[in-house]
Amino acid sequence: MEKARDIAELLAPTVQALGLELLGIEYLPAPGGATVRLYIDVPESEAGERAVGIGDCEAVSREVSGVLDVEDPISGHYTLEVSSPGVDRPLFDAPQFARFLGEQAKVALKLPQDGRRRLTGRIVSVNTDASGGDAVTFDIDGQSLQVAVGNIDKARLVPDWAALGLVKEKPGKAAGKGGKSAKH
């Protein structure tokens, strides 16, 4: 994903000038035209105060389009998409994993590790591995697995729908046995 990294380095200053943070880029080449998807967010220091809105996405799209037209890092046709991270936020680098310690993440690996290419686990720690690169340790069903950030192809947080208030409790859980509540 050298292309995505190069495009991110090119566009990050433009996004920052708009008071936002470029979380990362997905570059998806395809016959007939690529898709360039930017994920933006408010800086971590402002996370509780405001959120990315449609106006932010439009402003970033407008400004980034100008930079891409001038610098022309993508050959051929492409579609530009600008998005907020959403509840299943993508994770692109070690600081983003560190920001969400204790959260569940769904990860696809570039190369298999311990016989798996995909894993879902709780982010336990982020540190430097034996080779000097960043690594993330996951708890997967009580087992620790350390993965080099460079071996992570894609990663997303797994939303806790119950904590977000988007899942109703199962009948009988909140009200007691049989789902009936006591009468007063």
C-alpha positions, 0 to 999 in steps of 0.5 A: 500500500505504498500508493496509499501512504504516498497519497496520505503524505501528500494530502495530510497538510491540506486536511490539517489546514482545515482543522481536521485530521487525516486518519488514513487512506484506502486506495482501491485500484480497479479496471476503469478507475480507482477509488481513493477513500479518505477518512477524516476526523476532528483532532483528538483534543476536540473529540468530545466537543464536535464531530465531523459533519457533511460540511467538513467532508465537502470542504476536504473533498474540494481542497484535496481535489485541487491538490490531486489535480495539481500533483497528479499522483494517480494515473487514470480515472479515480473516484474520490470519497471523503468519510468520517470514521464511523462507529466501525472506525478503521485503524491505520497506524500504531497511535490509532491502535494505542488510542483505542486500547481495550477496544475490540478490533477486527483485523485482516493480515497481509501474511498469515500469522499463527495459521490465521489471516483474520482475527478479532480481539481486544487491543491490549498494548502497542509497543516496539517489536524485536525488529524495531517496528511497531506491534499491537498485542491482541487478546483473542479468547484469552490468548495473546497474539502480537502482530507487527503493524506492517503486517496489518492489511486492514483493521476496524474497531468492532462497535459495542452496539449495546454500549451505544444503546442500539441493541435492546436487552433480550427479554427476561434480562432486565425485568427478571425471570420470564420478562415480567416486571413486578407490579406495584 
